[in-house]
Amino acid sequence: MGPEALRVAGLAEALRERGLTVIDRGNLSGPVNPWLPPVDGYRHIDEVVHWNRVTMDAVYLSLGRGELPILLGGDHCLGIGSITAVARYCREKGKTLRVLWLDAHADFNTHEVTPSGNVHGMPVSCLCGLGPKALTELGGSAPAVRPEAFRQIGIRSVDAGEKKLVKEYGLDIYDMRYIDEIGMKKAMEEALEGVDDNTHLHVSFDVDFLDPAIAPGVGTTVPGGPNYREAQLVMEMIADAGHVGSIDIVELNPAFDEHNKTAQLAVDLVESLFGKSTLMRD
């Protein structure tokens, strides 16, 4: 339902108003969610692999056409397929990949430490080579992405086992305490440091990155996230840096939303990602 809510909220129309050519290629198809318990620490692994494979193929095809793919989800596990495709494209073009992971969660669980078995808590670890071969080698080899490519922003929920893993793998995490201490502007300056003309920026935007007071339409709300102005600043600074080449918008769940306000906010923020600002800026 998430992609449809973003369509209803006018995502394509908003981007067209910014002068962009927008092609909605419709929904990908795949197996339904069987709602079964985890097996060997993974929930619905066969279905997850299928969805990520079709996502990877679609994103890679879009990049090959010279387009900027915007993945509308859906579960954040889809970031495995999306970013695997982007990483392959960057390797082929000689580009440096930088992933801005906007999320309340680190998503670095494994089957050994996950409390739920949900793969939407594992996409970053899978991309970094930790997980089942069907996902870590989705693009042919592992890891799809090195940990140093990630900048995680807005994190405020990390499971006990995850804490050891993110420390071991040296993930660059700007959690909410750090943001509270130094401010969002400084945190984003650090996260964007080194971005240049050879950088491909991939923005993976989990809607639960936002504080649930302004974005209730997610299944895994965590209090204490960025407020409206902080979120706008994040998007505006990414736009100022340039070089955004691909985007995920995921985890929007209209069943928990209030009159589609979360979808409308997501559209508003994505507009800022493409340069909308209060004043004309150099």
N, C-alpha and C positions, 0 to 999 in steps of 0.2 A: 504493500500500500504506500510505502514511502515515496517511490518515484512518481506515482500518480498525484500525491499531495503536492510535490514540488512543481509538477506541471500545472495543477489547479492554481497554485500560488503565483504562477506567471513567470517561471524561471526563463523560458525561451524568449518571451516577450520583453522581459527586463533587459536581457543581453542584446536583443536586437535593437532596443532603444539606445544602447551604447554604441551602435554602429557595427556590431558583429554579425556575421552570417552564421545562423544557427540551424543545424540539421538534427532533428530528433529521429534517431534511427530505431526508436521503439524499444520494446523490452526483449531481453534475451530469454530463452526458454530453457527449462531444466526440470529436474525432479522436484516433487513436492516435499515439504518437511514432514518426515514420518513421526516426529514427536516421540522418539524412543530414548531410553537411558543410555549413558555412555558405554562404549565397549573398548576395553583396554585404554581407558582414559580419554577417549575421543567420542564426541556425540555426532552422529550422522556423517561420518568421515567420507563415505562414498558419495553422498550428495554434495558435500562441501567440495570435494575434488572435482566433481563434474561442473559445478557452478564456477569454480575458479578457472577451470580450463577454458570454458566458453568466454568468460570475462577476459582472460589473458589474450585469447585470439582476437576478440573484438577491439580491445584497446590497442594492441599491436597493429592491427589493420588500420585503425584510425590514425595512429601516428605515422604510418607509412604513407597515408594519403596527404600528409602535411597538415592534419587537423590538430586541434587541441581537445583531446577527449575529456568529457566530464561524465564520470560514472555516477549514476544515481542508484543508491542502495536503500534498503537492503542491509544485510549483516556486514559488519566490518571485516569479517573473514575474507570478503571479496577483495580486500586490499592485497591479499597474497597474489591473486591473478593479475590485478591491475598493475601493481608495482613490479612484479616479475616482467611483465611486458615492457614497462617503461625502462627498467634496468637493461634489458636486452637492446632496446632502441638506443639508449645512451652509449652502450659499449660499441655498437655498430657505427655510431656517429662521432665517437670520440668525445662525448660530452661527460661532464662531471655531474652525477646525480646528487641532489640534496632533497631529502624527504622531510617536509614539515608535517609532523604528526600531531594534529590538534585533537586532544582527547582528554577525558577524565582519567583514563586507564592507560597503563603502560603496555598492555597487550603482549606481555613477554612470558606468558605461562607455557608450560610443557605438560605432557600427559602425566608426568610424575608429580607435579605440584599443583595442577589445576583443581580448584574446589568444585568445579561444575562439569568439566569435560567440554564446555562450549568452545568451539574453535575461534569464535570472535574475541576470545581472550588470548589468542596465540599468534595472530598474523605477523607481528614484528619478529617474534622468535623463529617462526617458520621461514621468513624472508632471510633471517640471519643464519639459517642452516640447522636450527634445532626443531626437530619434529619428524613426522613420517615422510619417507622418501617421496610419496605421491604428491606432497605439497612442497617440501624443500627443494625437490628437483623437478618442479612443475615445468620450468623452462629448459630443462636438460642437464643442469648442474647446480651444485650448492656450494656456498650460499648465493642466492640471487642478488643480495645486497650486503655490503659490509656494514657493521654496526655504526661506523663513523659517519655514514651517510645520513643518519637520522638525527633530527632535532625534535624532541617531544615537548610540547607546550601545553600547560594547563593541567598537568597530571596531579591527581589528588587521591587516587585509589590504587594501591599496589598490594597484591596478595603477599603473604609471608614468604612463600617460596620464591616468588618473583623478585623480591628485594635483593636476594643473594645473586640471582642471575643477572639483573640489570647492572649490579655493581661489578660482577665478574666480567661482563662483556663491555663495560665502559660506555653504556648508552648516555648520550648527552641529553639530560632531562631538566626542563625548567618547570619544576613543580610549583604549586600555588604558594607554598611558603617562600620559595626563592623569589617568585614574582611579587609577593607582598613586601619582601624586604628591599628589593631594588627597583621595583616598578616595571610595568609592562613594556615601556619604551626601551629601557636598558636591556631587558631580557630579549626582546625582539632584535635589537641591534646585535647582541651576541649570537643569537640563533641564525642571523642572516650574514654574519661576518664571513668574508671570503667569496660571497656570491659574485660572479663576474660574467662576462659575455659567453663563457664556455660552460656555464651552469644551466642545467635543466632542473627547475624547481617543480617538485610534485607536492601538491597540497592534499593531504588526506584528512578531511574534515569530518570527524565524528560529532554529531550534533550534541552529544552529552558533554562535549568540551565546555558548553555554555552552562551558566548557573541555571538550575531548574526553575528558579523564580521567573526567568524570562523565556525558558525553553522547556516546557513540561513534556513535550511530545517525544520522549525516548523511554526505552524499557529499563535502562540502568542509570537512573538519575543519581548524582552525587552532589550534595550541597557544597557551596563554597567555590564555585567556578567563576570565570570571568563574567563581568556584567556587560551591559550593552556597549558602553563606550570602550571598555577594554577590548572587547571582541572586534569592534569597528577599527580600533587602532591596529590590532594584529593584521587585519585584512588590508588596511590602507598602507601599512609599512611593507607588507609583502608586495603589493602593487607597485609601490615606489621603487622597490628593489629590482622589479622587472624579472623576466625570464621564467614566468610561470608557464609550464608546458603541458600540465595534466593535473586533473583534480578528481578526488573522490568526495562525494557528499553522501554520508551513510548514517544508518541507525535512527533515521526519522521514523517514528511509529505513530501514525495518526490516531490510533486507538486510544492513546494516552494524551492526545493534544486537546487544546481548547480553541475551537473555531479556526483551526489551521494556523494558529499564531506562530507555532514553531517553524512550520514550512515557510511562512511569509518572512520570518526573521532570517531564515537560512538564505532565502532569495536576496534579501536586503544585503546580507554580508557578502554573498558572492558577487553582487554588483560592485561592492567596494573593492573586492579582489581584482576586478577588471577596471578599476580607476575612478569609480564614483567618489566624489568628495564634495565638501561644502563649498569650497572656493576653488578657482582655477589655480593649479600649482605647477611649478616648473618641474 
